[in-house]
Amino acid sequence: MTTSSHSESMLTHAANIITDKSNVVIEVEPLTQLTIQAPAHGSIILKSGEGLAAVKNLKFSRHGENLEISTPHGHHPAVVIEGYYAQEQPADIYGMDDKDNLYTWSGVDKTSQASTLGDGESSIAQAEPAQDSSVPVGEPLAAEVEGLQDDDDDDDKGAAGLFGMSGWAAAAAGLATAAIAGGVIAASRHDGHSDSDDSATASRPDSASNLQLTDNKGNSVAANTTIEESHLLISGQATPGCSVVVKNGETVVGTAPVDENGYWELPLEPGNGSHHLITEVVDTGGNISDPTDPITIHVVPDLTPPDVAHDITITDKDGNILEGSTTNDSTPTIHGKAEAGTTVTIKDGDRVIGSADVDQNGDWQITPDQTLPEGGSDLVIEVTDDAGNSASSDLNITVDTIPPPGLITDIQLTNDSQPDNPQPIANGISNDNTPVLSGSVSGAEVGDRVVIKDGGVTVGHADIGADGSWSFTPELPLTEGAHHLTAELQDSVGNVGDAQPVEVIIDTTAPDAVHDIIVTDRDDNLLDGSATNDNTPTIHGKAEPGTTVTIKDGDRVIGSADVDQNGDWQITPDSALADGDNNLTIDVADDAGNSTTSHMVVVVDTTPPQGTTGVTITNDAGLPIDATHPTNDRTPTLSGHVDGAEPGDKVVIKDNGTVLGSAAIGGDGNWTFTPETDLTDGAHSITATV
């Protein structure tokens, strides 16, 4: 066992505590901080200095697996016992005075012990004589022992502050030798050197680096600078996982964690006067780095007022930017620019109607808490910085919520898709998707206008002429289908007066062409496309129900008809068609004016043929039949010859004016006809017409 002469009496009087020959006992000089590894077995003894009894009160704090010992009001531990709470049975801790008497620290409330603390908990304990019969017991500690202090001054002396001595010892009972067990008993001087070996220096974190001091605008503040800024930010780099303690002289002003990237920052409000800022890095084991060089700054009162608010704009409840200062919104939103970090307050007389902080971009906006009165309001916009300096400017806002009194009359929709022939839209259906909407306003005031809305959405407006007339044509085409338009009278600030609805259906789709066309003559004979001797034949067909069919011969309308619900229509020309080919145009048009055109040819031939014929009637035996030779053959044969027949001519056989049939004329001019039905008994007047 290795020992020192100064600790001989301690070991003698604590024989039952530290008798293991593998114990390690180290005596050290006055220290800022002492770090040791917790023993696996036995106890820990803290030895006070010569002429002193022991420390009256100590503060025990748990941080993870480590136990930190400090004065009750100390900011930094004087002794750190690493791995103390990692032991299955944490070691007992004793103190020893200069008479070699042992003491223990129980809680002030007699219940809290160092070994029972939870992570993050701490307890202030008072020294009492050890009650273990195997341990020498001294007299109770005197509160008036000279040199013992329970205030922050002892914290700056580290272990020496705890024990008030020129030299003190810590005995870690039950420890194997440090080299074998891997334990560390490290003592670090205030000047950063070690009395034992280099392990103390190796356990201390590096000092903070890349220190920067910036103002609230992000501008860098150099050392030895005089500034009018009480809101600063100090930042830098340090070992990730550590904490950075920032001090102003010897006063701790704050602690900042170091993130995984090694960055840390801490807001500061130093106030007026000179300040000397230093930083220390503290790792999770409580080890403290060397302090950084002081950064000295001088803060003087800020007496400079900010600039007045500028770039003022006013928007109404719909987000519209006012062109002037008059609005129909009694709580308009006021926007503007000002110095970042200041506060903007708007007053109406002595009444504050709103305030807002100015963001980092210099933007602010305020919507009054209460409505502004009708008429003009002389507002004051006040900008105030953190130092209390302010600058004011004026803003006049006029509130007008009274609607215009005029009335909208004589509204009309016009289809001007053919500019040379505009047509009123009487039925509310149009194939013009930019129809003209017009009308008049009686009692219009200066600045009034007619706003056109489609389903509540504004599509444009029309100015009102001196005579009260107005006209509007949509800039964008209206979509296919129904539109619920509104003509709305508004004044210059958007107050709405009279409003009139206008319904219109936009239909730009043309109907299908007519189809299934047939032509019949006056006798209802269906023509198969051949010529007709009827110069007013009836034309039939199919088309879209509800449309109108119009037939033209050139530019002349010869007839029109509405298509019924079944899609049927028929037209008989109002005037006779000319002989020959008639090239007719058939238009089908819907209610919106959309139309589709098709063509057909009707041949009219009203000129009689030039050929003549005679008629011979014979019975089945070939005998002639006439008035003097009656017959009992009910289907006699009629025949003849046509002189001057033309191609296409035929012979039509009639009985008393009733057509019995027709016979084709052969190339030699001959023809023959036999009735398909029997003739009745009696006289018959048979004619054959070419």
GIKA-V395279 format. One record per residue. N is the residue number from 1. NEAR is the number of other C-alpha atoms within 12 Angstrom. Layout:
BEGIN
n	near
N	NEAR
N	NEAR
END
This chain:
BEGIN
n	near
1	20
2	19
3	22
4	20
5	14
6	25
7	34
8	24
9	23
10	38
11	37
12	21
13	25
14	35
15	20
16	20
17	31
18	35
19	23
20	24
21	18
22	24
23	32
24	38
25	37
26	34
27	34
28	34
29	32
30	32
31	38
32	38
33	44
34	51
35	41
36	42
37	41
38	42
39	39
40	28
41	25
42	30
43	34
44	37
45	44
46	47
47	46
48	43
49	37
50	24
51	22
52	32
53	37
54	48
55	47
56	41
57	36
58	45
59	40
60	42
61	40
62	33
63	28
64	23
65	27
66	37
67	44
68	47
69	44
70	45
71	40
72	32
73	27
74	32
75	31
76	38
77	41
78	44
79	45
80	42
81	47
82	34
83	29
84	40
85	30
86	22
87	21
88	15
89	17
90	30
91	33
92	34
93	37
94	42
95	46
96	47
97	43
98	33
99	28
100	36
101	36
102	46
103	40
104	38
105	38
106	31
107	24
108	21
109	12
110	16
111	16
112	22
113	31
114	38
115	33
116	24
117	27
118	20
119	21
120	16
121	21
122	29
123	34
124	31
125	31
126	33
127	35
128	33
129	29
130	29
131	20
132	19
133	13
134	14
135	28
136	29
137	25
138	27
139	21
140	24
141	31
142	21
143	19
144	15
145	19
146	20
147	27
148	32
149	29
150	30
151	22
152	23
153	24
154	32
155	33
156	29
157	33
158	37
159	44
160	43
161	43
162	50
163	47
164	38
165	32
166	24
167	29
168	39
169	46
170	44
171	45
172	42
173	38
174	32
175	33
176	27
177	25
178	25
179	13
180	12
181	18
182	16
183	25
184	32
185	40
186	38
187	44
188	38
189	29
190	26
191	16
192	26
193	23
194	27
195	23
196	19
197	17
198	17
199	24
200	29
201	27
202	19
203	29
204	33
205	29
206	27
207	29
208	38
209	26
210	18
211	31
212	28
213	32
214	28
215	28
216	27
217	21
218	18
219	16
220	19
221	29
222	20
223	23
224	17
225	22
226	20
227	32
228	29
229	35
230	30
231	28
232	29
233	29
234	40
235	35
236	34
237	30
238	34
239	29
240	24
241	23
242	33
243	37
244	46
245	40
246	40
247	30
248	28
249	23
250	22
251	21
252	23
253	25
254	26
255	26
256	33
257	30
258	27
259	19
260	14
261	14
262	24
263	26
264	33
265	30
266	29
267	22
268	27
269	24
270	33
271	22
272	19
273	20
274	24
275	30
276	26
277	37
278	37
279	43
280	42
281	39
282	34
283	29
284	28
285	34
286	40
287	39
288	41
289	35
290	28
291	29
292	27
293	21
294	23
295	26
296	24
297	31
298	24
299	26
300	20
301	21
302	22
303	17
304	18
305	23
306	30
307	24
308	29
309	36
310	26
311	17
312	28
313	28
314	34
315	29
316	30
317	19
318	15
319	16
320	19
321	22
322	27
323	16
324	20
325	29
326	32
327	38
328	36
329	35
330	31
331	31
332	35
333	35
334	42
335	34
336	32
337	31
338	37
339	31
340	28
341	28
342	35
343	37
344	44
345	39
346	40
347	29
348	26
349	16
350	12
351	20
352	23
353	29
354	30
355	27
356	32
357	29
358	28
359	20
360	17
361	15
362	27
363	26
364	35
365	31
366	32
367	28
368	29
369	20
370	19
371	22
372	33
373	22
374	18
375	20
376	19
377	27
378	22
379	28
380	28
381	40
382	36
383	38
384	32
385	31
386	28
387	23
388	17
389	22
390	26
391	27
392	24
393	24
394	22
395	30
396	26
397	34
398	26
399	29
400	27
401	25
402	20
403	23
404	31
405	22
406	28
407	29
408	34
409	26
410	19
411	30
412	31
413	35
414	32
415	31
416	22
417	24
418	15
419	12
420	8
421	10
422	16
423	24
424	25
425	30
426	19
427	21
428	29
429	31
430	38
431	37
432	38
433	33
434	29
435	40
436	32
437	40
438	35
439	32
440	32
441	36
442	25
443	23
444	31
445	25
446	18
447	20
448	36
449	42
450	47
451	39
452	37
453	29
454	26
455	18
456	17
457	16
458	20
459	26
460	24
461	30
462	32
463	31
464	30
465	22
466	17
467	14
468	27
469	27
470	33
471	29
472	32
473	28
474	26
475	16
476	15
477	21
478	28
479	22
480	19
481	21
482	20
483	29
484	24
485	32
486	31
487	43
488	42
489	42
490	36
491	31
492	31
493	32
494	32
495	29
496	28
497	29
498	28
499	28
500	28
501	25
502	33
503	27
504	35
505	30
506	30
507	29
508	25
509	23
510	23
511	29
512	24
513	28
514	36
515	26
516	16
517	27
518	27
519	33
520	28
521	27
522	18
523	15
524	16
525	19
526	20
527	24
528	14
529	20
530	21
531	27
532	33
533	26
534	32
535	30
536	30
537	36
538	33
539	40
540	33
541	32
542	31
543	37
544	29
545	24
546	22
547	33
548	38
549	43
550	39
551	40
552	29
553	26
554	16
555	13
556	20
557	23
558	30
559	31
560	27
561	31
562	29
563	27
564	18
565	14
566	14
567	25
568	26
569	34
570	31
571	31
572	27
573	30
574	20
575	19
576	24
577	32
578	24
579	19
580	20
581	19
582	27
583	22
584	27
585	27
586	40
587	35
588	38
589	34
590	30
591	30
592	35
593	33
594	26
595	27
596	26
597	24
598	24
599	22
600	26
601	26
602	36
603	27
604	26
605	24
606	17
607	16
608	15
609	21
610	16
611	23
612	23
613	29
614	22
615	29
616	25
617	34
618	26
619	22
620	17
621	13
622	15
623	18
624	21
625	27
626	19
627	13
628	8
629	14
630	19
631	26
632	19
633	25
634	23
635	22
636	31
637	30
638	37
639	35
640	31
641	29
642	31
643	22
644	20
645	26
646	21
647	17
648	18
649	30
650	33
651	37
652	30
653	33
654	25
655	22
656	14
657	15
658	15
659	21
660	27
661	24
662	26
663	30
664	28
665	30
666	22
667	17
668	15
669	27
670	28
671	32
672	30
673	32
674	27
675	26
676	15
677	14
678	17
679	23
680	16
681	12
682	13
683	18
684	23
685	20
686	30
687	27
688	35
689	33
690	34
END
